[in-house]
Amino acid sequence: MLVNKYNMFDLDKIIEVTNDVQNKSNKDLLLAMETLTTEFEKTKELIIDLTRHLDLVEGMYNTVNNEMGKRIRK
């Protein structure tokens, strides 16, 4: 989620700033950048963690599936 309880900016404000960057104050731009940077990093970490989890699950599935394949062929 783009907005959390620690952030002074809300989603509507970020959208407003990004849709009219030329007319926004430096303060608004910096707050939007800080918020978006934080959200980018959190999202990236989540994707990395989920990718690792998916790889682990896939590996375990393949191990079990291979064993089942051997048993069925016997």
PyMOL Python script that loads the backbone (N, CA, C, O; Angstrom):
from pymol import cmd

cmd.read_pdbstr("""\
ATOM      1  N   MET A   1       0.851  -1.182   0.000  1.00  0.00           N
ATOM      2  CA  MET A   1       0.000   0.000   0.000  1.00  0.00           C
ATOM      3  C   MET A   1       0.889   1.235   0.000  1.00  0.00           C
ATOM      4  O   MET A   1       1.922   1.263   0.669  1.00  0.00           O
ATOM      5  N   LEU A   2       0.502   2.217  -0.721  1.00  0.00           N
ATOM      6  CA  LEU A   2       1.324   3.395  -0.914  1.00  0.00           C
ATOM      7  C   LEU A   2       1.351   4.340   0.271  1.00  0.00           C
ATOM      8  O   LEU A   2       2.238   5.189   0.357  1.00  0.00           O
ATOM      9  N   VAL A   3       0.426   4.219   1.163  1.00  0.00           N
ATOM     10  CA  VAL A   3       0.353   5.162   2.271  1.00  0.00           C
ATOM     11  C   VAL A   3       0.381   4.384   3.576  1.00  0.00           C
ATOM     12  O   VAL A   3      -0.299   3.368   3.721  1.00  0.00           O
ATOM     13  N   ASN A   4       1.165   4.863   4.513  1.00  0.00           N
ATOM     14  CA  ASN A   4       1.156   4.230   5.824  1.00  0.00           C
ATOM     15  C   ASN A   4       0.999   5.286   6.898  1.00  0.00           C
ATOM     16  O   ASN A   4       1.022   6.482   6.606  1.00  0.00           O
ATOM     17  N   LYS A   5       0.841   4.856   8.128  1.00  0.00           N
ATOM     18  CA  LYS A   5       0.563   5.791   9.213  1.00  0.00           C
ATOM     19  C   LYS A   5       1.728   6.729   9.520  1.00  0.00           C
ATOM     20  O   LYS A   5       1.545   7.742  10.195  1.00  0.00           O
ATOM     21  N   TYR A   6       2.924   6.400   9.030  1.00  0.00           N
ATOM     22  CA  TYR A   6       4.095   7.224   9.309  1.00  0.00           C
ATOM     23  C   TYR A   6       4.343   8.274   8.231  1.00  0.00           C
ATOM     24  O   TYR A   6       5.254   9.094   8.347  1.00  0.00           O
ATOM     25  N   ASN A   7       3.535   8.240   7.197  1.00  0.00           N
ATOM     26  CA  ASN A   7       3.782   9.103   6.057  1.00  0.00           C
ATOM     27  C   ASN A   7       2.840  10.296   6.073  1.00  0.00           C
ATOM     28  O   ASN A   7       1.635  10.144   6.275  1.00  0.00           O
ATOM     29  N   MET A   8       3.394  11.481   5.860  1.00  0.00           N
ATOM     30  CA  MET A   8       2.579  12.689   5.849  1.00  0.00           C
ATOM     31  C   MET A   8       1.788  12.820   4.552  1.00  0.00           C
ATOM     32  O   MET A   8       0.770  13.511   4.510  1.00  0.00           O
ATOM     33  N   PHE A   9       2.247  12.167   3.512  1.00  0.00           N
ATOM     34  CA  PHE A   9       1.587  12.249   2.213  1.00  0.00           C
ATOM     35  C   PHE A   9       0.551  11.139   2.093  1.00  0.00           C
ATOM     36  O   PHE A   9       0.765  10.031   2.586  1.00  0.00           O
ATOM     37  N   ASP A  10      -0.551  11.426   1.451  1.00  0.00           N
ATOM     38  CA  ASP A  10      -1.513  10.372   1.177  1.00  0.00           C
ATOM     39  C   ASP A  10      -1.541  10.084  -0.321  1.00  0.00           C
ATOM     40  O   ASP A  10      -0.953  10.820  -1.114  1.00  0.00           O
ATOM     41  N   LEU A  11      -2.218   9.023  -0.698  1.00  0.00           N
ATOM     42  CA  LEU A  11      -2.231   8.595  -2.093  1.00  0.00           C
ATOM     43  C   LEU A  11      -2.766   9.669  -3.030  1.00  0.00           C
ATOM     44  O   LEU A  11      -2.213   9.888  -4.107  1.00  0.00           O
ATOM     45  N   ASP A  12      -3.830  10.333  -2.627  1.00  0.00           N
ATOM     46  CA  ASP A  12      -4.390  11.390  -3.474  1.00  0.00           C
ATOM     47  C   ASP A  12      -3.375  12.504  -3.726  1.00  0.00           C
ATOM     48  O   ASP A  12      -3.282  13.031  -4.834  1.00  0.00           O
ATOM     49  N   LYS A  13      -2.625  12.852  -2.696  1.00  0.00           N
ATOM     50  CA  LYS A  13      -1.620  13.913  -2.833  1.00  0.00           C
ATOM     51  C   LYS A  13      -0.499  13.475  -3.773  1.00  0.00           C
ATOM     52  O   LYS A  13      -0.034  14.265  -4.594  1.00  0.00           O
ATOM     53  N   ILE A  14      -0.068  12.230  -3.658  1.00  0.00           N
ATOM     54  CA  ILE A  14       0.990  11.726  -4.543  1.00  0.00           C
ATOM     55  C   ILE A  14       0.517  11.738  -5.993  1.00  0.00           C
ATOM     56  O   ILE A  14       1.257  12.136  -6.893  1.00  0.00           O
ATOM     57  N   ILE A  15      -0.704  11.304  -6.210  1.00  0.00           N
ATOM     58  CA  ILE A  15      -1.262  11.328  -7.564  1.00  0.00           C
ATOM     59  C   ILE A  15      -1.337  12.760  -8.079  1.00  0.00           C
ATOM     60  O   ILE A  15      -0.992  13.034  -9.228  1.00  0.00           O
ATOM     61  N   GLU A  16      -1.786  13.658  -7.232  1.00  0.00           N
ATOM     62  CA  GLU A  16      -1.876  15.079  -7.607  1.00  0.00           C
ATOM     63  C   GLU A  16      -0.505  15.630  -7.986  1.00  0.00           C
ATOM     64  O   GLU A  16      -0.365  16.329  -8.990  1.00  0.00           O
ATOM     65  N   VAL A  17       0.495  15.316  -7.186  1.00  0.00           N
ATOM     66  CA  VAL A  17       1.850  15.810  -7.454  1.00  0.00           C
ATOM     67  C   VAL A  17       2.379  15.223  -8.758  1.00  0.00           C
ATOM     68  O   VAL A  17       2.931  15.949  -9.585  1.00  0.00           O
ATOM     69  N   THR A  18       2.217  13.926  -8.945  1.00  0.00           N
ATOM     70  CA  THR A  18       2.769  13.297 -10.152  1.00  0.00           C
ATOM     71  C   THR A  18       2.043  13.729 -11.423  1.00  0.00           C
ATOM     72  O   THR A  18       2.616  13.693 -12.512  1.00  0.00           O
ATOM     73  N   ASN A  19       0.795  14.134 -11.287  1.00  0.00           N
ATOM     74  CA  ASN A  19       0.051  14.593 -12.462  1.00  0.00           C
ATOM     75  C   ASN A  19       0.318  16.052 -12.820  1.00  0.00           C
ATOM     76  O   ASN A  19      -0.082  16.514 -13.888  1.00  0.00           O
ATOM     77  N   ASP A  20       0.991  16.776 -11.930  1.00  0.00           N
ATOM     78  CA  ASP A  20       1.235  18.205 -12.173  1.00  0.00           C
ATOM     79  C   ASP A  20       2.582  18.619 -11.577  1.00  0.00           C
ATOM     80  O   ASP A  20       2.667  19.602 -10.841  1.00  0.00           O
ATOM     81  N   VAL A  21       3.627  17.863 -11.900  1.00  0.00           N
ATOM     82  CA  VAL A  21       4.939  18.105 -11.287  1.00  0.00           C
ATOM     83  C   VAL A  21       5.499  19.493 -11.564  1.00  0.00           C
ATOM     84  O   VAL A  21       6.207  20.053 -10.727  1.00  0.00           O
ATOM     85  N   GLN A  22       5.193  20.047 -12.717  1.00  0.00           N
ATOM     86  CA  GLN A  22       5.751  21.346 -13.079  1.00  0.00           C
ATOM     87  C   GLN A  22       5.271  22.465 -12.147  1.00  0.00           C
ATOM     88  O   GLN A  22       5.966  23.464 -11.961  1.00  0.00           O
ATOM     89  N   ASN A  23       4.103  22.298 -11.576  1.00  0.00           N
ATOM     90  CA  ASN A  23       3.522  23.357 -10.755  1.00  0.00           C
ATOM     91  C   ASN A  23       3.541  23.056  -9.256  1.00  0.00           C
ATOM     92  O   ASN A  23       2.894  23.760  -8.480  1.00  0.00           O
ATOM     93  N   LYS A  24       4.251  22.051  -8.850  1.00  0.00           N
ATOM     94  CA  LYS A  24       4.297  21.691  -7.431  1.00  0.00           C
ATOM     95  C   LYS A  24       5.566  22.236  -6.794  1.00  0.00           C
ATOM     96  O   LYS A  24       6.583  22.441  -7.457  1.00  0.00           O
ATOM     97  N   SER A  25       5.478  22.462  -5.500  1.00  0.00           N
ATOM     98  CA  SER A  25       6.629  23.002  -4.761  1.00  0.00           C
ATOM     99  C   SER A  25       7.707  21.933  -4.610  1.00  0.00           C
ATOM    100  O   SER A  25       7.449  20.737  -4.740  1.00  0.00           O
ATOM    101  N   ASN A  26       8.912  22.397  -4.333  1.00  0.00           N
ATOM    102  CA  ASN A  26      10.012  21.469  -4.068  1.00  0.00           C
ATOM    103  C   ASN A  26       9.682  20.567  -2.891  1.00  0.00           C
ATOM    104  O   ASN A  26      10.014  19.382  -2.899  1.00  0.00           O
ATOM    105  N   LYS A  27       9.032  21.122  -1.885  1.00  0.00           N
ATOM    106  CA  LYS A  27       8.662  20.337  -0.710  1.00  0.00           C
ATOM    107  C   LYS A  27       7.730  19.188  -1.106  1.00  0.00           C
ATOM    108  O   LYS A  27       7.932  18.048  -0.687  1.00  0.00           O
ATOM    109  N   ASP A  28       6.715  19.491  -1.912  1.00  0.00           N
ATOM    110  CA  ASP A  28       5.791  18.454  -2.370  1.00  0.00           C
ATOM    111  C   ASP A  28       6.516  17.394  -3.191  1.00  0.00           C
ATOM    112  O   ASP A  28       6.272  16.198  -3.029  1.00  0.00           O
ATOM    113  N   LEU A  29       7.406  17.837  -4.068  1.00  0.00           N
ATOM    114  CA  LEU A  29       8.157  16.896  -4.895  1.00  0.00           C
ATOM    115  C   LEU A  29       9.049  15.999  -4.043  1.00  0.00           C
ATOM    116  O   LEU A  29       9.122  14.792  -4.278  1.00  0.00           O
ATOM    117  N   LEU A  30       9.723  16.581  -3.060  1.00  0.00           N
ATOM    118  CA  LEU A  30      10.595  15.787  -2.192  1.00  0.00           C
ATOM    119  C   LEU A  30       9.800  14.792  -1.356  1.00  0.00           C
ATOM    120  O   LEU A  30      10.222  13.647  -1.197  1.00  0.00           O
ATOM    121  N   LEU A  31       8.669  15.209  -0.825  1.00  0.00           N
ATOM    122  CA  LEU A  31       7.844  14.290  -0.040  1.00  0.00           C
ATOM    123  C   LEU A  31       7.313  13.155  -0.907  1.00  0.00           C
ATOM    124  O   LEU A  31       7.274  12.003  -0.475  1.00  0.00           O
ATOM    125  N   ALA A  32       6.911  13.476  -2.112  1.00  0.00           N
ATOM    126  CA  ALA A  32       6.439  12.438  -3.033  1.00  0.00           C
ATOM    127  C   ALA A  32       7.578  11.485  -3.381  1.00  0.00           C
ATOM    128  O   ALA A  32       7.389  10.269  -3.404  1.00  0.00           O
ATOM    129  N   MET A  33       8.754  12.034  -3.651  1.00  0.00           N
ATOM    130  CA  MET A  33       9.906  11.195  -3.969  1.00  0.00           C
ATOM    131  C   MET A  33      10.260  10.272  -2.811  1.00  0.00           C
ATOM    132  O   MET A  33      10.531   9.089  -3.021  1.00  0.00           O
ATOM    133  N   GLU A  34      10.260  10.801  -1.594  1.00  0.00           N
ATOM    134  CA  GLU A  34      10.577   9.981  -0.419  1.00  0.00           C
ATOM    135  C   GLU A  34       9.566   8.853  -0.262  1.00  0.00           C
ATOM    136  O   GLU A  34       9.938   7.707  -0.010  1.00  0.00           O
ATOM    137  N   THR A  35       8.302   9.179  -0.411  1.00  0.00           N
ATOM    138  CA  THR A  35       7.252   8.176  -0.282  1.00  0.00           C
ATOM    139  C   THR A  35       7.378   7.112  -1.359  1.00  0.00           C
ATOM    140  O   THR A  35       7.303   5.917  -1.071  1.00  0.00           O
ATOM    141  N   LEU A  36       7.570   7.544  -2.594  1.00  0.00           N
ATOM    142  CA  LEU A  36       7.673   6.600  -3.697  1.00  0.00           C
ATOM    143  C   LEU A  36       8.937   5.745  -3.608  1.00  0.00           C
ATOM    144  O   LEU A  36       8.913   4.563  -3.952  1.00  0.00           O
ATOM    145  N   THR A  37      10.025   6.331  -3.153  1.00  0.00           N
ATOM    146  CA  THR A  37      11.266   5.565  -2.963  1.00  0.00           C
ATOM    147  C   THR A  37      11.072   4.486  -1.920  1.00  0.00           C
ATOM    148  O   THR A  37      11.476   3.340  -2.121  1.00  0.00           O
ATOM    149  N   THR A  38      10.456   4.845  -0.808  1.00  0.00           N
ATOM    150  CA  THR A  38      10.182   3.878   0.257  1.00  0.00           C
ATOM    151  C   THR A  38       9.290   2.758  -0.254  1.00  0.00           C
ATOM    152  O   THR A  38       9.563   1.582  -0.010  1.00  0.00           O
ATOM    153  N   GLU A  39       8.239   3.113  -0.956  1.00  0.00           N
ATOM    154  CA  GLU A  39       7.322   2.110  -1.481  1.00  0.00           C
ATOM    155  C   GLU A  39       7.997   1.220  -2.519  1.00  0.00           C
ATOM    156  O   GLU A  39       7.744   0.017  -2.566  1.00  0.00           O
ATOM    157  N   PHE A  40       8.850   1.803  -3.346  1.00  0.00           N
ATOM    158  CA  PHE A  40       9.584   1.025  -4.339  1.00  0.00           C
ATOM    159  C   PHE A  40      10.464  -0.010  -3.653  1.00  0.00           C
ATOM    160  O   PHE A  40      10.470  -1.180  -4.037  1.00  0.00           O
ATOM    161  N   GLU A  41      11.203   0.420  -2.642  1.00  0.00           N
ATOM    162  CA  GLU A  41      12.108  -0.494  -1.939  1.00  0.00           C
ATOM    163  C   GLU A  41      11.337  -1.598  -1.214  1.00  0.00           C
ATOM    164  O   GLU A  41      11.748  -2.758  -1.240  1.00  0.00           O
ATOM    165  N   LYS A  42      10.223  -1.247  -0.569  1.00  0.00           N
ATOM    166  CA  LYS A  42       9.407  -2.262   0.107  1.00  0.00           C
ATOM    167  C   LYS A  42       8.828  -3.251  -0.892  1.00  0.00           C
ATOM    168  O   LYS A  42       8.813  -4.456  -0.638  1.00  0.00           O
ATOM    169  N   THR A  43       8.361  -2.758  -2.005  1.00  0.00           N
ATOM    170  CA  THR A  43       7.788  -3.631  -3.032  1.00  0.00           C
ATOM    171  C   THR A  43       8.857  -4.544  -3.618  1.00  0.00           C
ATOM    172  O   THR A  43       8.617  -5.732  -3.836  1.00  0.00           O
ATOM    173  N   LYS A  44      10.038  -3.985  -3.872  1.00  0.00           N
ATOM    174  CA  LYS A  44      11.140  -4.780  -4.411  1.00  0.00           C
ATOM    175  C   LYS A  44      11.511  -5.897  -3.448  1.00  0.00           C
ATOM    176  O   LYS A  44      11.719  -7.033  -3.875  1.00  0.00           O
ATOM    177  N   GLU A  45      11.597  -5.599  -2.167  1.00  0.00           N
ATOM    178  CA  GLU A  45      11.919  -6.616  -1.160  1.00  0.00           C
ATOM    179  C   GLU A  45      10.852  -7.702  -1.107  1.00  0.00           C
ATOM    180  O   GLU A  45      11.169  -8.886  -0.995  1.00  0.00           O
ATOM    181  N   LEU A  46       9.594  -7.299  -1.188  1.00  0.00           N
ATOM    182  CA  LEU A  46       8.508  -8.287  -1.198  1.00  0.00           C
ATOM    183  C   LEU A  46       8.617  -9.209  -2.407  1.00  0.00           C
ATOM    184  O   LEU A  46       8.431 -10.420  -2.287  1.00  0.00           O
ATOM    185  N   ILE A  47       8.914  -8.644  -3.557  1.00  0.00           N
ATOM    186  CA  ILE A  47       9.048  -9.447  -4.767  1.00  0.00           C
ATOM    187  C   ILE A  47      10.212 -10.414  -4.638  1.00  0.00           C
ATOM    188  O   ILE A  47      10.099 -11.579  -5.020  1.00  0.00           O
ATOM    189  N   ILE A  48      11.326  -9.943  -4.105  1.00  0.00           N
ATOM    190  CA  ILE A  48      12.491 -10.810  -3.915  1.00  0.00           C
ATOM    191  C   ILE A  48      12.145 -11.938  -2.941  1.00  0.00           C
ATOM    192  O   ILE A  48      12.456 -13.099  -3.207  1.00  0.00           O
ATOM    193  N   ASP A  49      11.508 -11.607  -1.820  1.00  0.00           N
ATOM    194  CA  ASP A  49      11.130 -12.626  -0.844  1.00  0.00           C
ATOM    195  C   ASP A  49      10.162 -13.639  -1.441  1.00  0.00           C
ATOM    196  O   ASP A  49      10.302 -14.841  -1.219  1.00  0.00           O
ATOM    197  N   LEU A  50       9.184 -13.157  -2.197  1.00  0.00           N
ATOM    198  CA  LEU A  50       8.223 -14.064  -2.820  1.00  0.00           C
ATOM    199  C   LEU A  50       8.881 -14.935  -3.890  1.00  0.00           C
ATOM    200  O   LEU A  50       8.523 -16.102  -4.048  1.00  0.00           O
ATOM    201  N   THR A  51       9.832 -14.375  -4.615  1.00  0.00           N
ATOM    202  CA  THR A  51      10.554 -15.154  -5.616  1.00  0.00           C
ATOM    203  C   THR A  51      11.345 -16.273  -4.958  1.00  0.00           C
ATOM    204  O   THR A  51      11.354 -17.403  -5.445  1.00  0.00           O
ATOM    205  N   ARG A  52      12.008 -15.960  -3.857  1.00  0.00           N
ATOM    206  CA  ARG A  52      12.753 -16.994  -3.116  1.00  0.00           C
ATOM    207  C   ARG A  52      11.800 -18.071  -2.608  1.00  0.00           C
ATOM    208  O   ARG A  52      12.101 -19.262  -2.694  1.00  0.00           O
ATOM    209  N   HIS A  53      10.670 -17.660  -2.085  1.00  0.00           N
ATOM    210  CA  HIS A  53       9.684 -18.608  -1.589  1.00  0.00           C
ATOM    211  C   HIS A  53       9.170 -19.490  -2.727  1.00  0.00           C
ATOM    212  O   HIS A  53       9.056 -20.706  -2.573  1.00  0.00           O
ATOM    213  N   LEU A  54       8.865 -18.879  -3.853  1.00  0.00           N
ATOM    214  CA  LEU A  54       8.378 -19.627  -5.012  1.00  0.00           C
ATOM    215  C   LEU A  54       9.418 -20.636  -5.478  1.00  0.00           C
ATOM    216  O   LEU A  54       9.070 -21.772  -5.800  1.00  0.00           O
ATOM    217  N   ASP A  55      10.683 -20.246  -5.518  1.00  0.00           N
ATOM    218  CA  ASP A  55      11.759 -21.161  -5.910  1.00  0.00           C
ATOM    219  C   ASP A  55      11.835 -22.346  -4.952  1.00  0.00           C
ATOM    220  O   ASP A  55      12.005 -23.486  -5.382  1.00  0.00           O
ATOM    221  N   LEU A  56      11.709 -22.076  -3.661  1.00  0.00           N
ATOM    222  CA  LEU A  56      11.753 -23.134  -2.654  1.00  0.00           C
ATOM    223  C   LEU A  56      10.575 -24.095  -2.837  1.00  0.00           C
ATOM    224  O   LEU A  56      10.759 -25.313  -2.841  1.00  0.00           O
ATOM    225  N   VAL A  57       9.383 -23.553  -2.987  1.00  0.00           N
ATOM    226  CA  VAL A  57       8.188 -24.379  -3.176  1.00  0.00           C
ATOM    227  C   VAL A  57       8.315 -25.202  -4.459  1.00  0.00           C
ATOM    228  O   VAL A  57       7.980 -26.386  -4.470  1.00  0.00           O
ATOM    229  N   GLU A  58       8.794 -24.582  -5.533  1.00  0.00           N
ATOM    230  CA  GLU A  58       8.958 -25.300  -6.790  1.00  0.00           C
ATOM    231  C   GLU A  58       9.951 -26.450  -6.646  1.00  0.00           C
ATOM    232  O   GLU A  58       9.724 -27.549  -7.154  1.00  0.00           O
ATOM    233  N   GLY A  59      11.047 -26.184  -5.952  1.00  0.00           N
ATOM    234  CA  GLY A  59      12.049 -27.239  -5.742  1.00  0.00           C
ATOM    235  C   GLY A  59      11.487 -28.411  -4.949  1.00  0.00           C
ATOM    236  O   GLY A  59      11.721 -29.570  -5.291  1.00  0.00           O
ATOM    237  N   MET A  60      10.752 -28.109  -3.897  1.00  0.00           N
ATOM    238  CA  MET A  60      10.150 -29.175  -3.095  1.00  0.00           C
ATOM    239  C   MET A  60       9.109 -29.937  -3.906  1.00  0.00           C
ATOM    240  O   MET A  60       9.045 -31.165  -3.842  1.00  0.00           O
ATOM    241  N   TYR A  61       8.296 -29.213  -4.666  1.00  0.00           N
ATOM    242  CA  TYR A  61       7.297 -29.870  -5.515  1.00  0.00           C
ATOM    243  C   TYR A  61       7.978 -30.803  -6.504  1.00  0.00           C
ATOM    244  O   TYR A  61       7.556 -31.946  -6.674  1.00  0.00           O
ATOM    245  N   ASN A  62       9.035 -30.317  -7.159  1.00  0.00           N
ATOM    246  CA  ASN A  62       9.741 -31.139  -8.147  1.00  0.00           C
ATOM    247  C   ASN A  62      10.334 -32.391  -7.516  1.00  0.00           C
ATOM    248  O   ASN A  62      10.316 -33.458  -8.130  1.00  0.00           O
ATOM    249  N   THR A  63      10.855 -32.278  -6.305  1.00  0.00           N
ATOM    250  CA  THR A  63      11.397 -33.441  -5.601  1.00  0.00           C
ATOM    251  C   THR A  63      10.315 -34.488  -5.369  1.00  0.00           C
ATOM    252  O   THR A  63      10.510 -35.670  -5.655  1.00  0.00           O
ATOM    253  N   VAL A  64       9.185 -34.050  -4.854  1.00  0.00           N
ATOM    254  CA  VAL A  64       8.072 -34.968  -4.595  1.00  0.00           C
ATOM    255  C   VAL A  64       7.524 -35.522  -5.907  1.00  0.00           C
ATOM    256  O   VAL A  64       7.247 -36.717  -6.009  1.00  0.00           O
ATOM    257  N   ASN A  65       7.369 -34.664  -6.901  1.00  0.00           N
ATOM    258  CA  ASN A  65       6.840 -35.089  -8.188  1.00  0.00           C
ATOM    259  C   ASN A  65       7.753 -36.125  -8.851  1.00  0.00           C
ATOM    260  O   ASN A  65       7.270 -37.109  -9.411  1.00  0.00           O
ATOM    261  N   ASN A  66       9.054 -35.908  -8.790  1.00  0.00           N
ATOM    262  CA  ASN A  66      10.002 -36.865  -9.368  1.00  0.00           C
ATOM    263  C   ASN A  66       9.904 -38.222  -8.679  1.00  0.00           C
ATOM    264  O   ASN A  66       9.938 -39.261  -9.338  1.00  0.00           O
ATOM    265  N   GLU A  67       9.785 -38.211  -7.381  1.00  0.00           N
ATOM    266  CA  GLU A  67       9.651 -39.466  -6.638  1.00  0.00           C
ATOM    267  C   GLU A  67       8.358 -40.181  -7.018  1.00  0.00           C
ATOM    268  O   GLU A  67       8.344 -41.397  -7.205  1.00  0.00           O
ATOM    269  N   MET A  68       7.284 -39.425  -7.129  1.00  0.00           N
ATOM    270  CA  MET A  68       6.022 -40.029  -7.538  1.00  0.00           C
ATOM    271  C   MET A  68       6.126 -40.617  -8.940  1.00  0.00           C
ATOM    272  O   MET A  68       5.578 -41.685  -9.210  1.00  0.00           O
ATOM    273  N   GLY A  69       6.828 -39.922  -9.830  1.00  0.00           N
ATOM    274  CA  GLY A  69       7.034 -40.419 -11.181  1.00  0.00           C
ATOM    275  C   GLY A  69       7.795 -41.742 -11.186  1.00  0.00           C
ATOM    276  O   GLY A  69       7.450 -42.654 -11.937  1.00  0.00           O
ATOM    277  N   LYS A  70       8.821 -41.849 -10.358  1.00  0.00           N
ATOM    278  CA  LYS A  70       9.587 -43.103 -10.253  1.00  0.00           C
ATOM    279  C   LYS A  70       8.703 -44.232  -9.750  1.00  0.00           C
ATOM    280  O   LYS A  70       8.779 -45.351 -10.257  1.00  0.00           O
ATOM    281  N   ARG A  71       7.878 -43.956  -8.771  1.00  0.00           N
ATOM    282  CA  ARG A  71       7.035 -44.986  -8.180  1.00  0.00           C
ATOM    283  C   ARG A  71       5.947 -45.437  -9.143  1.00  0.00           C
ATOM    284  O   ARG A  71       5.588 -46.615  -9.158  1.00  0.00           O
ATOM    285  N   ILE A  72       5.426 -44.536  -9.934  1.00  0.00           N
ATOM    286  CA  ILE A  72       4.362 -44.896 -10.869  1.00  0.00           C
ATOM    287  C   ILE A  72       4.916 -45.751 -12.005  1.00  0.00           C
ATOM    288  O   ILE A  72       4.237 -46.660 -12.482  1.00  0.00           O
ATOM    289  N   ARG A  73       6.141 -45.468 -12.441  1.00  0.00           N
ATOM    290  CA  ARG A  73       6.753 -46.216 -13.551  1.00  0.00           C
ATOM    291  C   ARG A  73       7.146 -47.629 -13.174  1.00  0.00           C
ATOM    292  O   ARG A  73       7.371 -48.455 -14.058  1.00  0.00           O
ATOM    293  N   LYS A  74       7.237 -47.935 -11.886  1.00  0.00           N
ATOM    294  CA  LYS A  74       7.668 -49.271 -11.451  1.00  0.00           C
ATOM    295  C   LYS A  74       6.610 -50.307 -11.692  1.00  0.00           C
ATOM    296  O   LYS A  74       6.814 -51.481 -11.382  1.00  0.00           O
TER     297      LYS A  74
END
""", "prot")
cmd.dss("prot")
cmd.show_as("cartoon", "prot")
cmd.util.cbc("prot")
cmd.orient("prot")
